[in-house]
Amino acid sequence: MDDRKLKTLLAAVRTGSFSKAAEELICTQSAVTQTMNSLEDELGVRLVERSHSGVRLSEEGEALLPFIVEADAAMNKLEREAKAVAEGKAQPLRIASFSSIANTWLPDILTGFEEEMPHVRFDIRVGSIGFTDMMLSGEVDMVLGTSDILTGFRWYPLMVDPYYAIMPKSLVPEGKTRITQEEFAEYRWIIAPLNAMDRNLSVKPKPEDNLVVVTDDDSTLINMVAKGVGVTAVPKLFIKELPEEVAMLELDPVPTRTLGIFLANSPSEVAVRFKDYLISAMQRI
């Protein structure tokens, strides 16, 4: 099977249209259509549904997507390794990570792994968006984040991270260390979509009161709480020193997020070894 066909399908799925896929692949829209038709004929199934609003995976396409991603990743891996061999260079281990992970236990993990494999090189990308594109295109070998950010890749859970309520001290009675989610919902929430607190808490805030902040830095939310703008909830892993103006309370029931590893479907040997080392190291923490 021509790997160009697989890349065309993934580009169409990623962009949601044949025309955008053509722009990305630097070819004509008719070439994309012909390539897709050829791939569907070769596999004997319809992979995408076409409409005026664009293209999306068919039911059969959804079922085959993990295998298509794996086949494309294997081809990308072959090309990368061949290039590295030709240039006499080793491919770095490329990791995309949430900032809360990159700022806490990841540095110690990298240092420990380097002691076992002194010649390994790392390419670290920190953020909270673009992970799907990075994995589908083969730009990274793994993603360190929450269980809900990707599908179609190997998932290895590492830890459960609880959320804590962050509130202005002026709103918290002296000695109070715990608040129910129902009580918490009575206040104005400061929400960051990438923080996902509104998806992980079982209660919902008053929609008209929400303040939505597009950021992947929870310290921005905490500083807004310190200024009395509202309340927020932050995963424990992120919490270090808090401003004097805020209080941290346990939430009841406790909302959590699961952190772990998304590994490429055709991983390199060093990526597998790093995954195993990381799982072992986290079990000792």
C-alpha positions in Angstrom: 0.0 0.0 0.0 1.3 3.5 -0.9 1.9 5.4 2.2 0.9 8.6 0.3 -2.7 7.3 0.5 -2.6 7.0 4.3 -1.2 10.5 4.6 -3.9 11.8 2.4 -6.6 10.2 4.5 -5.1 11.5 7.7 -4.8 15.0 6.3 -8.4 15.0 5.2 -9.5 13.8 8.7 -7.3 16.3 10.4 -8.5 19.3 8.3 -12.1 18.2 7.8 -12.0 18.9 4.0 -10.5 17.6 0.8 -9.6 21.2 -0.3 -7.7 22.0 2.9 -6.0 18.6 2.7 -4.9 19.4 -0.8 -3.4 22.7 0.4 -1.5 20.9 3.1 -0.2 18.2 0.8 0.5 20.8 -2.0 -1.6 19.1 -4.7 -5.0 19.6 -6.3 -8.4 18.7 -4.7 -9.1 16.3 -7.5 -5.8 14.5 -6.7 -7.0 14.1 -3.1 -10.3 12.8 -4.3 -8.7 10.2 -6.6 -6.3 9.1 -3.9 -9.1 8.6 -1.4 -11.2 6.7 -4.0 -8.2 4.5 -4.7 -7.6 3.8 -1.0 -11.2 2.9 -0.4 -11.2 0.6 -3.4 -8.1 -1.0 -2.2 -9.5 -1.6 1.3 -13.0 -2.4 0.1 -14.7 -0.1 2.5 -15.9 3.6 2.6 -13.6 5.4 4.9 -15.1 8.9 5.0 -18.5 10.5 4.6 -18.6 13.5 2.2 -21.0 16.4 2.6 -21.3 20.1 1.8 -19.9 20.8 5.3 -16.8 18.7 4.7 -15.6 15.2 5.4 -15.6 13.0 8.4 -14.8 9.4 9.2 -17.4 6.8 8.4 -18.2 4.1 10.9 -15.8 1.8 9.1 -13.2 4.5 9.0 -13.5 5.0 12.8 -12.9 1.2 13.3 -9.9 1.2 11.0 -8.3 4.6 12.1 -6.1 3.1 14.8 -4.6 0.7 12.3 -4.2 3.4 9.7 -2.4 5.7 12.3 -0.2 2.8 13.2 0.8 2.0 9.6 1.5 5.7 8.9 3.5 6.0 12.1 5.6 2.9 11.1 6.4 4.5 7.7 7.3 7.8 9.4 9.5 5.9 11.8 11.2 4.1 9.0 11.9 7.4 7.2 13.2 9.1 10.3 15.5 6.2 11.3 16.8 5.8 7.8 17.6 9.5 7.7 19.3 9.4 11.1 21.4 6.4 10.0 22.4 8.1 6.8 23.4 11.3 8.7 25.1 9.4 11.5 22.8 10.9 14.1 20.4 9.3 16.6 16.8 10.5 16.6 15.9 12.4 19.8 13.1 11.2 22.0 10.3 13.7 21.3 7.9 14.4 24.2 4.9 16.7 24.3 3.8 17.5 27.9 1.3 19.4 30.0 3.1 22.3 31.7 2.0 21.0 35.1 3.9 17.8 34.4 6.9 19.5 32.8 7.2 21.8 35.8 7.1 19.1 38.5 8.3 15.5 38.2 9.4 15.4 34.5 12.8 17.0 35.1 13.8 14.4 37.7 12.5 11.6 35.3 14.6 12.9 32.5 17.7 13.1 34.7 17.2 9.6 36.0 16.7 8.2 32.5 19.8 9.9 31.2 21.8 8.0 33.8 20.6 4.7 32.4 20.9 5.9 28.7 23.6 8.6 28.7 23.5 9.1 24.9 19.8 9.8 24.7 18.7 13.2 23.5 15.3 14.9 24.3 13.0 17.2 22.4 10.5 18.5 24.9 7.4 20.5 23.8 5.3 22.1 26.6 1.7 23.1 26.2 -1.9 21.9 26.2 -3.0 22.0 22.6 -2.1 20.5 19.2 -1.4 17.0 20.6 -3.6 15.2 18.1 -1.8 16.8 15.1 1.6 16.1 16.7 0.9 12.4 17.1 -0.9 11.9 13.8 1.9 13.6 11.9 4.6 11.8 13.8 6.1 15.0 15.3 6.3 13.5 18.8 6.8 10.0 20.1 4.6 10.4 23.2 2.3 12.8 25.0 2.2 13.3 28.7 -1.3 14.6 29.7 -4.8 13.6 30.7 -6.7 10.6 29.6 -9.3 12.6 27.6 -7.1 14.5 25.2 -6.4 11.8 22.6 -7.9 8.7 21.1 -6.4 5.9 18.9 -3.1 5.7 20.7 -1.7 3.4 23.4 -2.6 4.8 26.9 -0.7 4.1 30.1 -2.2 5.8 33.3 0.4 7.1 35.8 -1.4 8.9 38.6 -4.8 10.4 39.7 -4.5 14.1 40.4 -7.2 15.7 42.6 -8.6 19.3 42.1 -8.7 21.8 45.0 -10.9 24.8 45.3 -9.0 28.1 45.2 -11.0 31.0 46.8 -10.4 34.5 48.2 -9.7 34.2 51.9 -12.3 36.9 52.5 -15.0 34.3 51.4 -13.7 31.5 53.6 -14.7 31.3 57.3 -11.7 30.8 59.6 -10.9 27.2 60.1 -12.9 26.0 57.1 -10.8 23.5 55.0 -13.4 21.7 53.0 -16.3 22.8 50.7 -18.9 20.8 48.9 -19.2 21.1 45.2 -22.7 22.4 45.6 -21.5 25.3 47.8 -18.6 25.9 45.4 -21.1 26.3 42.5 -22.7 29.2 44.2 -19.7 31.4 43.4 -18.5 32.9 40.2 -16.2 30.4 38.5 -13.1 31.4 36.6 -12.8 28.7 33.9 -10.0 27.9 31.5 -11.1 25.3 28.9 -7.6 23.7 29.0 -7.8 23.3 32.8 -11.0 21.3 32.4 -12.3 21.9 35.9 -15.9 22.4 34.6 -15.8 19.0 33.0 -14.3 17.2 36.0 -16.5 18.7 38.7 -19.9 16.9 39.0 -21.8 20.1 39.6 -22.1 22.9 37.1 -21.7 26.7 37.7 -24.2 29.3 36.9 -23.6 29.9 33.1 -24.3 33.6 33.3 -21.6 34.1 35.9 -18.7 32.3 34.4 -15.5 34.1 33.4 -13.7 32.1 30.7 -10.0 32.6 30.3 -8.1 31.0 27.4 -4.8 30.0 29.0 -2.9 26.8 29.9 -1.3 28.5 32.9 -3.3 27.9 36.1 -1.3 30.6 37.9 -3.2 33.2 35.8 -6.5 31.8 37.3 -5.0 31.8 40.8 -3.9 35.4 40.5 -7.4 36.4 39.4 -8.8 34.7 42.4 -6.4 36.7 44.6 -7.8 39.9 43.1 -11.3 38.8 44.0 -12.5 38.2 40.5 -14.0 34.8 41.4 -13.1 31.2 42.4 -11.5 28.4 40.6 -10.3 24.8 41.0 -6.8 23.7 40.2 -5.1 20.2 40.1 -2.9 19.4 43.0 0.1 18.8 40.8 0.1 22.5 39.8 -0.2 24.0 43.2 3.0 25.2 44.8 3.1 28.5 46.6 -0.2 30.4 46.8 -0.7 34.2 47.2 -1.6 35.2 50.7 -5.0 36.5 49.5 -6.2 33.0 48.6 -7.2 29.8 50.5 -7.1 26.2 49.2 -9.9 24.0 50.2 -10.7 20.3 49.6 -13.7 19.7 47.4 -16.4 17.2 48.4 -16.8 14.9 46.5 -13.2 15.1 45.2 -12.9 15.8 41.5 -9.9 14.3 39.8 -8.0 14.0 36.5 -6.0 11.0 35.4 -2.5 11.7 34.1 -0.6 9.3 31.9 1.3 8.5 28.7 0.0 8.4 25.2 2.5 6.4 23.2 2.8 6.3 19.4 1.4 3.0 17.9 4.8 2.1 16.4 7.1 3.4 19.1 10.9 3.4 18.9 12.8 1.2 21.3 14.0 4.2 23.3 10.4 5.5 23.6 9.3 2.1 25.0 12.2 2.1 27.4 11.3 5.6 28.6 7.7 4.7 29.0 8.7 1.7 31.2 11.1 3.8 33.2 8.5 6.5 33.8 5.8 4.0 34.9 8.3 2.4 37.3 9.5 5.8 38.7 6.0 7.0 39.3 5.1 3.9 41.3 7.9 4.8 43.7 6.7 8.4 44.2 
